[in-house]
């Protein structure tokens, strides 16, 4: 696999060969300030698209906090309520979520009635399923915003378990149910269906919460406030924002945003292959893959000769722990185990670090996470290439110069 370059370098190299009509990232986005587009966001964030907002976090900013503050957290919205461009709490005070489908009775969940129910908090990785998409494009071009690796954060969502809310309302789910269709109140894009995902009902009833807080504060409007359906250990697209509807169903939805979007092929395909996504030949973006990301230094950094500290994070779907993160300075011929700092939560990311003496010259640094099930990152991430560039988890590779 080629060494990854920065998002800006990739866009510059691609611009001559690829039209923005075919691959709709906003080439003028760098002129926009995240702080101007979304009230409260840090101006150092990278704007990939102004509206609906797509904003990436520079990796070094993620070294500063165990919990990523709302002002530094990435943004990926397919659509966006007009009053949601702020990290402040939503102004909607009488929010309610409808419940229907194959249930014993229909109901409405009023957020202001949940105060008496026990609260649950999850420290967890929130990651866009397109995070790292630009790295797939070295094998063959992918469609969509060409994310670098900063479409992720480690946050703490708080709320009430959905199962507890249903029990409180006396709503029973019928045995025929296999999925929950979750929809938000954002407006659909022109000529498209409203945003909706089908989520596996077993996972939702076991783990999901109706989240109303982020890092202990009222849930930011731009991140789905006042209510978001949160299921720890899964990709961000399935964490449905501005939650307004839950429909329990026997069959997976054919909504445009669920199929053909946000899916990966069931079997590997050759990079560059066109693919007609269906419910039968593909899977929705669900469990997070095992992954490590070097946060500091960054690709292309200039370092001083002598001892340097390599820092990063690693995570998976939370089903088991990350057992090790290995670093290589000779393109995978030998590996050194990094020191790990375990999180409080099984769904949060762990930090890794390694001190290494580097001599003058150019150095390639690789990192590879392994979990207790033996799951790891492929040496060549392009083996999972897909036309929309979802779920990148190849071995991390950066280059630095030392003088």
N, C-alpha and C positions, 0 to 999 in steps of 0.2 A: 504494500500500500504506500502511496506517496506520503511524504511528511505533510501534515496539515499546515495550511497557511491561515492567516487571520481572515476574518470575514471580509474586511475591507480589501485585502489583497485579492481574495477570490473574486469579489465583485468586479474589481478593476480588470482582472484577467478575463473574466467572462463577458464583459460588456460588449466587446467587439464581435463576439461570435453568437451571442444569445440576445434575442429581443426581449424587451420588458413586457411585451404583449404575451409572449409565450410563458414567461416566468415572472409573475407579477410582484417582485419586490419593488419598493419605491426608491428609485435611484437618487431622489432629492432628499431622502429621509435624513441624511447626516446634517442637513441645514436646520432641522427642527430640534428644539430642546424638549427633553422629557418633562422638565419642570414647567414649561409653557403649555404643553399639551395636557398634562395631568397635574393638577394642583397638589403639591406636596412631594412630588417625585424629585429625586436627586438629579441635578443637571448633568452629572457624569454618565448617566445611563445612555445606551446607544439606541437611537430611534431607527427601527427598521421599516416601520410603516406608521403614518400619523393617525389614520382612522380607517377602520377600527384599530385601536392602538396595538402595535406589536413592538415591544421594547425589551432590549437585552441588557443584562447586568455584566459589566466588565469583571473578569474573573478575580482580579486582585481585590475588588470590593467585598467578595464573598469570604475573604480570609479574616475580615474584621469582626465578625459576629457569629456566634453559634446559631442564634435565631436571626434569620435575614429580616431586617426591618422593612416595613411596608414601603418606605421611601426608596429602598434599594431593590425591591423584588421585581423580577421581570413581569411583563404583561403580554398576554396573548388573548385577544378577543376576536371572535368571528363576527360579532355584531356588538353593539354597545348602547345601552340606554343613554339618552342625550344628557341626563343629569349625573352620569356616573364618572365623569372625568376628574376624580379626586380620590385621595387616600383617606379622606374623612369618612365618617359614617354616613350611610344612606339617610336621606331625609324622609323616606317612606315609613310612617309610624304604624299603619294599620295593615301590615303585610300578612297575607294568608296564602297557604299552599293547598291546592285541591288534591284529593285522593280518590281514585276511581279504578275502574277495570274489574278484574275478577277478585272482588273482595266482598265481605259479608254486608258491607254498607258503604256508601260514599260518605266522605267527610271533608271538612276544611280544617287545616292546621293553622291557627292564629298564632303568630310568633309571640304576641304579648301574653299568651296563655301558658307558655312553656316554663315560666319561672319556678313552678313548684316541682318540676321533674329533675332528677339527678343529672348533673352535667358531666361530660366526658371531654378530655383534652387529648389531642394527638400531636406530639412532635413528629414531623414527617417531612420527607422530601416532596416538594412540588416541582414537577418537571414537565415541560411541554413535550409532547411526543415527537415534535420536529426538532428538538434540541440536537445540534450536531449535523443537521441536514447537509450543510455545505461540504462535510467530509465525504458523504456518499457521492457527491457530484464530481469527485476526482475520478471515480470509475465510470460514471455516465451521468449526464445532467438529470437532476430531479426538479420537479415543479415545486412552487411555493416559496415562501420567504426563506432565504438562505441563512438560517441561524448559524452562529458560531456555537460556542459551548455554554453560553451564559443564560440559556433559557431554563434556569433552575434556581431553587432556593431551598433553605431548610427553615420551616416555620412551625408555629403551633396554632392549630385550629381548635376552637372550643365550641361545644354545643350539646345537643341532646340526641341520644341514640334514636334513630328512626324507629327501631323495633319498640322502644319504650313509649314513643309517641303513639304508635298504632295501638299498643296495649291500653294506653290511657284513654284513647278514643273508642275502644271496643271494636276496632277494625281487625278482622281476621282475613288472612290471605289464603285463597283457595289452593288446593294441592296441584292444580293444573298449571299454576303460574311458574314460569321459568325466567322471566325478565321483568324489569321495571323500566318503563319509558319515563325518563326525566327530562323536563323541559323548563326553560327559563322565560323571563318576561321581556328579554331583548327582542327588538324587531328583526325579522328576517332580512337578509340581503336581497336586492332587487332580483326578481324572477327566481328566487330560491325558497325552499321550505324553511319554516322556523327551526332554530337549532334544537336538536333532540338527540339523545343517545339511549340505547337499550343497555341496561346493566344487569349482570347476572343476579337474580334475586337472592340466592343463598349468601353471596358475599355481602350484598347490601344489608340484608337483615342481620348478619353477624357483625358487621363492622361499621356501617355508614352512620354518620351523624348529620343532623341539620345544623350546620355551623353558623354561628352568629358573632363569633369573635375571631380575631387574628392577632396572635402574640399578646393576648390578654386585653386587647382593645376592641371596641365595636368593629365588626367586619367592614373593611374599606369598600366604598362603593365600586371602585374600579376593579376590585378583586371579588365581586359577586355579592356585596352587601345589599340588603340586610340578611339574606339567607342563601346558603350555598350547600349543595349536597356533597359531602366529603367522605371519601372512602380511602383510607391510608393504604399506601403500597401500590397505587395504580397511577397511570399517566394523567396529566392535568386536564386533557380534553374531557375526561369522564367525571371531573369534579365540577358538576354543572352549576354555573353562576346564576344569580338572581332567580333562584328556584321558585317556580310557581305551580308546577304540576307534576304529579306522580301517578302513573297508570300501570297497574299490574296486569301483565299479559302472558299468554302461553308462547307466543312466537316473537322472534326478534324483529325489530322495526326495519322497514325498507326506506326510512327517511334518508334523503340525500346526504345529510351530514353524518349518517351512520354507515351507509353504504351507497356509493363507492368511497366516500371520504373516511379518513381515520381507520384504515385497515391495512394489513400486511398479508402477502401471499402465504398460504399454508405450507408451500414448499419453495425452496430457493429458485430464483429465476436469474437468467443472465442479465447483467447490467445493460441498460438501454432497451430492454424488452418492454413493449406495450402490454398492458394487463387489464383485462375487463373484470373488475372486482364484483363478486357476488357474495351472498351469504354463505354459499357452499364452498367456494374456493379460497376464502380468506378469513382472517380473524380480526376482531376489533382491538384497538390499542388498550390493553388492560394492564397486566402486571408489569411493573418496572423491571428492566433487565439489570443484571449485575454490571456495575460501572464504576470506574475511577476517573477523576478529572484532576489534573495538576493545575492548581490555582496560582502558584507562585514558585518559580518564575513563569513568565508567559512565553509563548512561542516568539522567537526573534529578539528576546531580551539580551542585553549586553551585561555580563557579570564580570566580577573581578576574580583573578586567579586566587586559589586557596579554598578554604572551607566555605561551602554554600549550603543553605537549607532548602530542600525541596519540600513543598507543602501542597496538600490537596485533600480531596474528600472522596469517599467511596460509599456506595449504597446498593441496595437491591429492593425486592418487593416486601421485605420484612418477615418473610416466612421463616427464615433462619438468619443467623448472624453472618457478617463478613468475617472470615477466618484469617485472611491475610491480604496485604497489598504488597506486591513485589515491584521493584524498580530495576531497570536495566540501563546501562550506559554503553552497551556494545551491541545494540540492536537484537537483543534477545538471546545472546549466547550465554550470558550469566545473569543471575537475578539476585537482588539483595532485598531482604525483608524490611519493610518500613515499620516504624513505631506507630501504633494505633491508639487513638483516644476514643473509647467507646461512648456512644450517646446514652442518654437516659431511656430513650424509646427505641424499640425494635425497628421502627419505621423512619427514624432520623438518620442523617448521614454521619459517618465516622470521619474523623480527621486523621490523616497520616502525615508523617514527616520523616525525613532522612537527611542527615548531614553527610556531605560528600565533598572531598577535595577534588577540585577541577583544575586541570592545567590549561595553559593558553591554547586557544584553537576553537574549533567548532565541535559542539557536543550534542548528541541526540539522546533525549531522556524518554524512556518508556515507563508506563505504569500499568499494572494489571491487577485487578481485584479478584479474589476467589472467595466463595462462601462455603458454608458447612455442608452444602449439598454437592460441592464440587463444581458448581456453575462458575463460569469465568468469562472473560472477554476474549473474543476471537482475535488472533494476531492480524487478520485481515477483515476489518469490519464490513468491507464491501460484499462479503458473502451473503449478507442479509439485505442487499440492495433492493429497493422497491421504488416505483416511479414517483411516489410522493415523499420519499425520504424520511420515513418514520423509524423510530426506535434504534437509532445509532448507538452501538456500545462496543465499538472496536477498541483494541488496546490503545491507550493514550500515547501520543507521540508528539514531542515538541523538540525544536532545535534552539540552542542558545550559543552565543559567542562569548568567549572568555579572553580577557586581556589583562 
